Amino acid sequence: MESTARALVAGLTSEARKAKVPFSAQSIGSMFGVYFRAAPPASFAEVMQCDRERFNRFFHEMLARG
């Protein structure tokens, strides 16, 4: 599961870079987080600076596509 999470994070990061979308992601074990900002947040304040509208669209599209 850990290698799958790492591959997912790497793939999402690569695609976002190609699309010039501010994006970062992290994984620890099988858990991962995605952020619509250039670097992973280091505090709650930085989490709140992420593009939440873009995250919501991404999240719902991922659900819709299974």
TORLO-877067 format. One line per field, with one value per atom (N, C-alpha, C, O): residue number from 0; x, y negated, z negated; residue in three letters; atom name. Coordinates in steps of 0.2 Angstrom, whole numbers, plus 5000, padded with zeros to 4 digits. Example, Ala and Ser with C-alpha at 12.3 -4.5 7.8 and 13.67 -1.06 7.14 Angstrom:
n	c(0 / 0 / 0 / 0 / 1 / 1 / 1 / 1)
u	c(5066 / 5062 / 5066 / 5071 / 5064 / 5068 / 5064 / 5067)
v	c(5028 / 5022 / 5016 / 5017 / 5011 / 5005 / 5000 / 4994)
w	c(4961 / 4961 / 4961 / 4958 / 4965 / 4964 / 4961 / 4960)
res	c(ALA / ALA / ALA / ALA / SER / SER / SER / SER)
atom	c(N / CA / C / O / N / CA / C / O)
//
This chain:
n	c(0 / 0 / 0 / 0 / 1 / 1 / 1 / 1 / 2 / 2 / 2 / 2 / 3 / 3 / 3 / 3 / 4 / 4 / 4 / 4 / 5 / 5 / 5 / 5 / 6 / 6 / 6 / 6 / 7 / 7 / 7 / 7 / 8 / 8 / 8 / 8 / 9 / 9 / 9 / 9 / 10 / 10 / 10 / 10 / 11 / 11 / 11 / 11 / 12 / 12 / 12 / 12 / 13 / 13 / 13 / 13 / 14 / 14 / 14 / 14 / 15 / 15 / 15 / 15 / 16 / 16 / 16 / 16 / 17 / 17 / 17 / 17 / 18 / 18 / 18 / 18 / 19 / 19 / 19 / 19 / 20 / 20 / 20 / 20 / 21 / 21 / 21 / 21 / 22 / 22 / 22 / 22 / 23 / 23 / 23 / 23 / 24 / 24 / 24 / 24 / 25 / 25 / 25 / 25 / 26 / 26 / 26 / 26 / 27 / 27 / 27 / 27 / 28 / 28 / 28 / 28 / 29 / 29 / 29 / 29 / 30 / 30 / 30 / 30 / 31 / 31 / 31 / 31 / 32 / 32 / 32 / 32 / 33 / 33 / 33 / 33 / 34 / 34 / 34 / 34 / 35 / 35 / 35 / 35 / 36 / 36 / 36 / 36 / 37 / 37 / 37 / 37 / 38 / 38 / 38 / 38 / 39 / 39 / 39 / 39 / 40 / 40 / 40 / 40 / 41 / 41 / 41 / 41 / 42 / 42 / 42 / 42 / 43 / 43 / 43 / 43 / 44 / 44 / 44 / 44 / 45 / 45 / 45 / 45 / 46 / 46 / 46 / 46 / 47 / 47 / 47 / 47 / 48 / 48 / 48 / 48 / 49 / 49 / 49 / 49 / 50 / 50 / 50 / 50 / 51 / 51 / 51 / 51 / 52 / 52 / 52 / 52 / 53 / 53 / 53 / 53 / 54 / 54 / 54 / 54 / 55 / 55 / 55 / 55 / 56 / 56 / 56 / 56 / 57 / 57 / 57 / 57 / 58 / 58 / 58 / 58 / 59 / 59 / 59 / 59 / 60 / 60 / 60 / 60 / 61 / 61 / 61 / 61 / 62 / 62 / 62 / 62 / 63 / 63 / 63 / 63 / 64 / 64 / 64 / 64 / 65 / 65 / 65 / 65)
u	c(5004 / 5000 / 5004 / 5003 / 5010 / 5014 / 5017 / 5017 / 5019 / 5022 / 5016 / 5018 / 5010 / 5005 / 5003 / 5002 / 5003 / 5002 / 5008 / 5006 / 5014 / 5020 / 5019 / 5020 / 5017 / 5016 / 5010 / 5010 / 5005 / 4999 / 5001 / 4999 / 5004 / 5007 / 5012 / 5011 / 5016 / 5021 / 5017 / 5019 / 5012 / 5008 / 5004 / 5004 / 5001 / 4997 / 5001 / 4999 / 5007 / 5011 / 5014 / 5014 / 5016 / 5018 / 5013 / 5014 / 5007 / 5001 / 5000 / 4998 / 5000 / 4998 / 5004 / 5003 / 5010 / 5016 / 5015 / 5016 / 5013 / 5012 / 5006 / 5007 / 5001 / 4996 / 4997 / 4992 / 5003 / 5004 / 4999 / 4998 / 4997 / 4993 / 4997 / 5001 / 4996 / 4999 / 4997 / 4991 / 5002 / 5000 / 5006 / 5011 / 5004 / 5009 / 5006 / 4999 / 5009 / 5006 / 5012 / 5018 / 5009 / 5014 / 5011 / 5005 / 5015 / 5013 / 5017 / 5023 / 5014 / 5017 / 5014 / 5008 / 5017 / 5014 / 5009 / 5010 / 5003 / 4998 / 4993 / 4989 / 4995 / 4991 / 4994 / 5000 / 4990 / 4992 / 4988 / 4982 / 4991 / 4987 / 4989 / 4994 / 4984 / 4985 / 4983 / 4978 / 4987 / 4986 / 4987 / 4991 / 4982 / 4982 / 4986 / 4983 / 4993 / 4997 / 5004 / 5005 / 5009 / 5016 / 5020 / 5023 / 5019 / 5023 / 5018 / 5013 / 5019 / 5015 / 5015 / 5020 / 5009 / 5008 / 5012 / 5012 / 5014 / 5018 / 5014 / 5016 / 5008 / 5004 / 4997 / 4995 / 4992 / 4985 / 4984 / 4980 / 4987 / 4986 / 4988 / 4985 / 4993 / 4995 / 4990 / 4989 / 4987 / 4982 / 4976 / 4973 / 4975 / 4969 / 4971 / 4966 / 4977 / 4979 / 4978 / 4979 / 4977 / 4976 / 4970 / 4965 / 4970 / 4964 / 4959 / 4959 / 4954 / 4949 / 4944 / 4941 / 4942 / 4938 / 4940 / 4937 / 4947 / 4950 / 4950 / 4949 / 4952 / 4952 / 4945 / 4944 / 4940 / 4933 / 4931 / 4928 / 4933 / 4931 / 4935 / 4932 / 4941 / 4946 / 4943 / 4942 / 4941 / 4938 / 4932 / 4931 / 4927 / 4921 / 4922 / 4918 / 4926 / 4928 / 4931 / 4929 / 4935 / 4938 / 4933 / 4933 / 4928 / 4923 / 4918 / 4917 / 4917 / 4912 / 4916 / 4912 / 4922 / 4926 / 4928 / 4931 / 4926 / 4927 / 4934 / 4936)
v	c(5006 / 5000 / 4994 / 4989 / 4994 / 4988 / 4986 / 4981 / 4991 / 4990 / 4987 / 4983 / 4990 / 4987 / 4980 / 4976 / 4978 / 4971 / 4967 / 4961 / 4969 / 4965 / 4964 / 4959 / 4969 / 4969 / 4964 / 4960 / 4964 / 4960 / 4953 / 4948 / 4951 / 4945 / 4942 / 4936 / 4946 / 4944 / 4943 / 4938 / 4947 / 4946 / 4940 / 4936 / 4939 / 4933 / 4926 / 4922 / 4927 / 4921 / 4920 / 4914 / 4925 / 4924 / 4921 / 4917 / 4924 / 4921 / 4914 / 4910 / 4912 / 4905 / 4901 / 4895 / 4903 / 4899 / 4898 / 4892 / 4903 / 4902 / 4897 / 4894 / 4897 / 4893 / 4886 / 4882 / 4885 / 4879 / 4877 / 4871 / 4882 / 4881 / 4881 / 4886 / 4876 / 4876 / 4882 / 4882 / 4886 / 4893 / 4896 / 4895 / 4899 / 4903 / 4908 / 4908 / 4913 / 4919 / 4923 / 4922 / 4926 / 4930 / 4937 / 4938 / 4941 / 4948 / 4951 / 4950 / 4954 / 4957 / 4964 / 4965 / 4969 / 4976 / 4976 / 4974 / 4978 / 4978 / 4972 / 4972 / 4968 / 4961 / 4956 / 4956 / 4952 / 4947 / 4940 / 4941 / 4935 / 4928 / 4925 / 4925 / 4921 / 4917 / 4910 / 4909 / 4905 / 4898 / 4894 / 4895 / 4890 / 4885 / 4879 / 4874 / 4880 / 4875 / 4877 / 4883 / 4873 / 4875 / 4880 / 4884 / 4879 / 4883 / 4886 / 4883 / 4892 / 4894 / 4890 / 4887 / 4889 / 4884 / 4887 / 4893 / 4882 / 4884 / 4882 / 4883 / 4879 / 4877 / 4876 / 4877 / 4876 / 4875 / 4869 / 4869 / 4864 / 4857 / 4858 / 4856 / 4862 / 4863 / 4868 / 4867 / 4873 / 4877 / 4872 / 4873 / 4867 / 4863 / 4859 / 4855 / 4858 / 4854 / 4858 / 4855 / 4865 / 4869 / 4867 / 4864 / 4868 / 4867 / 4872 / 4878 / 4871 / 4875 / 4877 / 4882 / 4872 / 4873 / 4878 / 4883 / 4877 / 4882 / 4889 / 4894 / 4889 / 4896 / 4899 / 4905 / 4895 / 4898 / 4901 / 4906 / 4897 / 4900 / 4906 / 4911 / 4906 / 4912 / 4918 / 4924 / 4917 / 4922 / 4925 / 4931 / 4921 / 4923 / 4927 / 4932 / 4925 / 4928 / 4935 / 4940 / 4935 / 4942 / 4947 / 4953 / 4944 / 4948 / 4951 / 4957 / 4946 / 4948 / 4953 / 4957 / 4953 / 4957 / 4964 / 4968 / 4965 / 4971 / 4971 / 4976)
w	c(5000 / 5000 / 5000 / 5003 / 4996 / 4996 / 5003 / 5005 / 5007 / 5013 / 5018 / 5022 / 5017 / 5021 / 5020 / 5024 / 5013 / 5011 / 5014 / 5017 / 5014 / 5016 / 5024 / 5027 / 5027 / 5035 / 5036 / 5041 / 5033 / 5034 / 5033 / 5037 / 5027 / 5026 / 5031 / 5034 / 5033 / 5039 / 5045 / 5049 / 5047 / 5053 / 5053 / 5058 / 5047 / 5047 / 5047 / 5051 / 5044 / 5044 / 5051 / 5053 / 5055 / 5061 / 5066 / 5070 / 5066 / 5070 / 5068 / 5073 / 5062 / 5060 / 5063 / 5065 / 5062 / 5065 / 5072 / 5075 / 5076 / 5083 / 5085 / 5090 / 5081 / 5082 / 5079 / 5079 / 5076 / 5072 / 5067 / 5066 / 5063 / 5057 / 5051 / 5050 / 5047 / 5040 / 5036 / 5035 / 5035 / 5032 / 5028 / 5030 / 5022 / 5019 / 5015 / 5014 / 5014 / 5010 / 5006 / 5007 / 5001 / 4996 / 4995 / 4995 / 4993 / 4991 / 4986 / 4986 / 4981 / 4976 / 4975 / 4973 / 4976 / 4977 / 4982 / 4988 / 4980 / 4985 / 4985 / 4989 / 4981 / 4980 / 4985 / 4986 / 4988 / 4992 / 4991 / 4989 / 4993 / 4993 / 4999 / 5001 / 5002 / 5008 / 5006 / 5003 / 5009 / 5008 / 5014 / 5018 / 5015 / 5021 / 5019 / 5018 / 5018 / 5017 / 5019 / 5019 / 5020 / 5022 / 5018 / 5020 / 5011 / 5007 / 5001 / 5000 / 4999 / 4993 / 4987 / 4986 / 4984 / 4979 / 4973 / 4972 / 4969 / 4963 / 4956 / 4951 / 4958 / 4952 / 4954 / 4960 / 4949 / 4951 / 4955 / 4960 / 4953 / 4957 / 4964 / 4969 / 4966 / 4973 / 4976 / 4982 / 4972 / 4975 / 4977 / 4983 / 4973 / 4975 / 4981 / 4984 / 4983 / 4989 / 4995 / 5001 / 4995 / 5001 / 5005 / 5002 / 5011 / 5015 / 5014 / 5017 / 5009 / 5007 / 5013 / 5013 / 5017 / 5022 / 5027 / 5029 / 5029 / 5033 / 5030 / 5034 / 5024 / 5020 / 5020 / 5022 / 5019 / 5019 / 5026 / 5026 / 5031 / 5038 / 5039 / 5042 / 5037 / 5038 / 5034 / 5037 / 5028 / 5024 / 5027 / 5027 / 5029 / 5031 / 5038 / 5040 / 5042 / 5049 / 5047 / 5051 / 5042 / 5041 / 5038 / 5040 / 5034 / 5032 / 5038 / 5038 / 5042 / 5048 / 5052 / 5056 / 5053 / 5057 / 5054 / 5057 / 5048 / 5044 / 5042 / 5039)
res	c(MET / MET / MET / MET / GLU / GLU / GLU / GLU / SER / SER / SER / SER / THR / THR / THR / THR / ALA / ALA / ALA / ALA / ARG / ARG / ARG / ARG / ALA / ALA / ALA / ALA / LEU / LEU / LEU / LEU / VAL / VAL / VAL / VAL / ALA / ALA / ALA / ALA / GLY / GLY / GLY / GLY / LEU / LEU / LEU / LEU / THR / THR / THR / THR / SER / SER / SER / SER / GLU / GLU / GLU / GLU / ALA / ALA / ALA / ALA / ARG / ARG / ARG / ARG / LYS / LYS / LYS / LYS / ALA / ALA / ALA / ALA / LYS / LYS / LYS / LYS / VAL / VAL / VAL / VAL / PRO / PRO / PRO / PRO / PHE / PHE / PHE / PHE / SER / SER / SER / SER / ALA / ALA / ALA / ALA / GLN / GLN / GLN / GLN / SER / SER / SER / SER / ILE / ILE / ILE / ILE / GLY / GLY / GLY / GLY / SER / SER / SER / SER / MET / MET / MET / MET / PHE / PHE / PHE / PHE / GLY / GLY / GLY / GLY / VAL / VAL / VAL / VAL / TYR / TYR / TYR / TYR / PHE / PHE / PHE / PHE / ARG / ARG / ARG / ARG / ALA / ALA / ALA / ALA / ALA / ALA / ALA / ALA / PRO / PRO / PRO / PRO / PRO / PRO / PRO / PRO / ALA / ALA / ALA / ALA / SER / SER / SER / SER / PHE / PHE / PHE / PHE / ALA / ALA / ALA / ALA / GLU / GLU / GLU / GLU / VAL / VAL / VAL / VAL / MET / MET / MET / MET / GLN / GLN / GLN / GLN / CYS / CYS / CYS / CYS / ASP / ASP / ASP / ASP / ARG / ARG / ARG / ARG / GLU / GLU / GLU / GLU / ARG / ARG / ARG / ARG / PHE / PHE / PHE / PHE / ASN / ASN / ASN / ASN / ARG / ARG / ARG / ARG / PHE / PHE / PHE / PHE / PHE / PHE / PHE / PHE / HIS / HIS / HIS / HIS / GLU / GLU / GLU / GLU / MET / MET / MET / MET / LEU / LEU / LEU / LEU / ALA / ALA / ALA / ALA / ARG / ARG / ARG / ARG / GLY / GLY / GLY / GLY)
atom	c(N / CA / C / O / N / CA / C / O / N / CA / C / O / N / CA / C / O / N / CA / C / O / N / CA / C / O / N / CA / C / O / N / CA / C / O / N / CA / C / O / N / CA / C / O / N / CA / C / O / N / CA / C / O / N / CA / C / O / N / CA / C / O / N / CA / C / O / N / CA / C / O / N / CA / C / O / N / CA / C / O / N / CA / C / O / N / CA / C / O / N / CA / C / O / N / CA / C / O / N / CA / C / O / N / CA / C / O / N / CA / C / O / N / CA / C / O / N / CA / C / O / N / CA / C / O / N / CA / C / O / N / CA / C / O / N / CA / C / O / N / CA / C / O / N / CA / C / O / N / CA / C / O / N / CA / C / O / N / CA / C / O / N / CA / C / O / N / CA / C / O / N / CA / C / O / N / CA / C / O / N / CA / C / O / N / CA / C / O / N / CA / C / O / N / CA / C / O / N / CA / C / O / N / CA / C / O / N / CA / C / O / N / CA / C / O / N / CA / C / O / N / CA / C / O / N / CA / C / O / N / CA / C / O / N / CA / C / O / N / CA / C / O / N / CA / C / O / N / CA / C / O / N / CA / C / O / N / CA / C / O / N / CA / C / O / N / CA / C / O / N / CA / C / O / N / CA / C / O / N / CA / C / O / N / CA / C / O / N / CA / C / O / N / CA / C / O)
//
